[in-house]
């Protein structure tokens, strides 16, 4: 009976771990968002809103920011929306409360780039692997959310769009791991061995 109870507790704990949100790896740092899973720091889109691709680079490159690659952007997007279903245009409309909540969380992290009475938007540009400017992000209405994993455009690197920022990243090396401090039992063992060694050396000297 007791073993059965322990098993149930272990299963519940495992389910809790498996269902933890991927959002836990993203940390709001004020003007940026840190992804502790990839060690990439993302500049908030509200910082580059209404800038062209070139303007964003010229403004923030000196501070160590670089354009996000398509692979980096898609990896970040997929961390928030792993169940995204591509209709063929890179956009999915969703109506369930959980996914709408995820989209709102993305907007709260990266900043709102445009809003109207009907919806608000968090959109950013990135360079596609085909060397064409694309954009992605979320659009949130009262009863729906549009997830833009990618949207192909005819923009140039000098195009300015009032509703779009630019995805920019900075790699932050993880802190060096310090050796774990000795636990109390280990400290006592080492202390005991030292005393034994001292006693043995005194006997040999006698």
C-alpha positions in Angstrom: 0.0 0.0 0.0 2.8 2.4 1.0 4.8 1.5 -2.2 1.7 2.2 -4.3 1.4 5.7 -2.6 5.1 6.5 -3.3 4.6 5.4 -6.9 1.6 7.7 -7.3 3.6 10.6 -5.9 6.5 9.9 -8.3 4.2 9.7 -11.3 2.5 13.0 -10.3 5.9 14.7 -9.9 7.1 13.4 -13.3 3.9 14.6 -15.0 4.4 18.0 -13.4 8.0 18.2 -14.8 6.9 17.1 -18.3 4.1 19.6 -18.5 6.1 22.6 -17.3 5.9 25.5 -19.7 8.7 26.1 -22.1 8.2 29.8 -21.2 10.2 29.2 -18.0 13.4 29.6 -20.0 12.6 33.1 -21.1 13.4 35.9 -18.7 12.2 39.5 -19.1 15.2 41.8 -18.5 13.5 45.1 -19.2 14.8 46.0 -22.6 15.6 42.5 -23.6 14.5 38.9 -23.2 17.0 36.2 -22.1 16.5 32.6 -23.4 18.4 30.6 -20.8 18.0 27.5 -22.9 20.1 28.8 -25.8 22.0 31.7 -24.0 20.6 34.1 -26.6 19.5 37.5 -25.4 16.7 39.1 -27.6 16.3 42.8 -28.0 12.7 43.7 -27.5 10.8 44.5 -30.7 9.5 47.7 -29.1 13.1 49.0 -29.3 13.3 48.6 -33.1 9.6 49.3 -33.9 9.2 51.2 -37.2 12.9 50.9 -38.1 14.1 49.4 -41.3 16.3 46.3 -41.2 19.4 48.5 -41.9 18.4 51.2 -39.4 18.1 48.6 -36.6 21.6 47.2 -37.4 23.2 50.7 -37.6 21.5 51.7 -34.3 22.4 48.6 -32.2 25.4 46.9 -33.7 27.8 48.9 -31.6 26.2 47.5 -28.4 26.9 44.0 -29.6 23.5 43.2 -31.1 23.3 41.2 -34.4 20.5 40.3 -36.7 18.7 37.1 -35.7 19.1 34.4 -38.3 16.0 32.6 -39.6 17.0 29.4 -37.7 17.3 31.4 -34.4 14.0 33.1 -34.9 12.1 29.9 -35.8 13.7 28.0 -32.8 12.4 30.8 -30.5 9.0 30.8 -32.1 8.7 27.0 -31.8 9.6 27.1 -28.1 6.4 29.1 -27.5 4.2 27.3 -30.1 5.4 23.7 -30.5 2.0 22.6 -31.9 1.9 25.2 -34.7 0.2 23.9 -37.8 1.4 25.5 -41.1 -1.5 26.2 -43.4 1.0 26.8 -46.2 1.4 30.5 -45.7 3.3 30.4 -42.4 0.2 31.6 -40.4 -2.2 29.7 -38.1 -5.4 31.2 -36.6 -6.2 29.8 -33.2 -9.2 30.3 -30.9 -8.4 28.3 -27.8 -7.7 30.1 -24.6 -4.4 28.4 -23.8 -2.8 29.3 -27.1 -4.2 32.9 -27.0 -2.7 33.2 -23.5 0.7 32.0 -24.9 0.4 34.6 -27.7 -0.3 37.4 -25.2 2.7 36.3 -23.2 4.9 36.6 -26.2 3.5 40.2 -26.7 4.2 41.0 -23.1 7.8 39.8 -23.4 8.8 41.3 -26.8 6.6 44.5 -26.7 3.7 45.6 -28.8 4.6 47.0 -32.2 1.1 48.2 -33.2 -2.5 48.2 -31.9 -6.0 49.1 -33.0 -9.4 48.9 -31.4 -9.7 45.3 -32.7 -6.3 43.8 -32.1 -2.7 44.3 -31.1 0.5 43.1 -32.8 4.0 42.0 -31.9 5.8 41.6 -35.2 9.5 41.6 -36.2 11.5 41.2 -39.4 14.3 38.7 -40.0 16.3 37.7 -43.1 15.2 34.5 -44.6 17.6 31.8 -45.7 16.5 32.7 -49.2 17.8 36.2 -48.6 14.3 37.7 -48.6 13.0 39.8 -45.7 10.3 38.0 -43.7 8.5 38.8 -40.6 6.9 36.8 -37.8 5.1 37.2 -34.4 1.6 37.3 -33.1 -1.6 39.2 -33.7 -4.2 39.1 -30.9 -7.8 39.9 -31.1 -10.6 39.5 -28.6 -11.5 35.9 -29.6 -8.6 34.8 -31.7 -4.8 34.9 -32.2 -2.9 34.7 -35.5 0.4 33.0 -35.1 2.8 34.2 -37.8 5.7 31.8 -37.9 6.9 33.4 -41.0 5.4 35.8 -43.6 7.1 36.4 -46.9 7.3 40.0 -48.0 8.6 42.1 -50.9 10.4 44.4 -48.5 14.0 45.6 -49.0 16.5 46.1 -46.1 15.5 49.8 -46.2 11.7 49.3 -45.9 10.2 50.9 -42.9 6.9 49.5 -41.6 5.0 51.1 -38.8 4.0 47.8 -37.3 7.3 45.9 -37.5 10.4 45.8 -35.4 13.6 43.8 -36.2 14.6 40.6 -34.4 18.1 41.1 -33.0 20.1 38.9 -30.7 23.2 38.8 -28.6 25.0 35.6 -27.4 25.7 35.6 -23.7 28.2 33.0 -22.6 26.9 30.9 -19.6 28.7 31.7 -16.3 31.6 29.4 -15.5 30.5 26.6 -13.3 32.2 26.8 -9.8 33.1 23.5 -8.1 30.4 22.4 -5.9 31.0 23.1 -2.2 31.8 20.1 0.0 28.9 18.7 1.9 29.2 18.5 5.6 29.7 14.7 5.7 32.5 15.0 3.1 34.2 17.8 5.1 34.1 15.6 8.2 35.6 12.7 6.3 38.4 14.8 5.0 39.0 16.3 8.5 39.1 12.8 10.0 41.6 11.5 7.3 43.8 14.5 8.1 43.9 13.7 11.8 44.6 10.0 11.0 47.5 11.0 8.7 48.9 13.3 11.3 48.8 10.5 14.0 50.5 8.0 11.6 53.3 10.5 10.7 53.9 11.2 14.5 54.2 7.4 15.2 56.7 6.9 12.4 58.7 9.9 13.8 58.8 8.4 17.3 
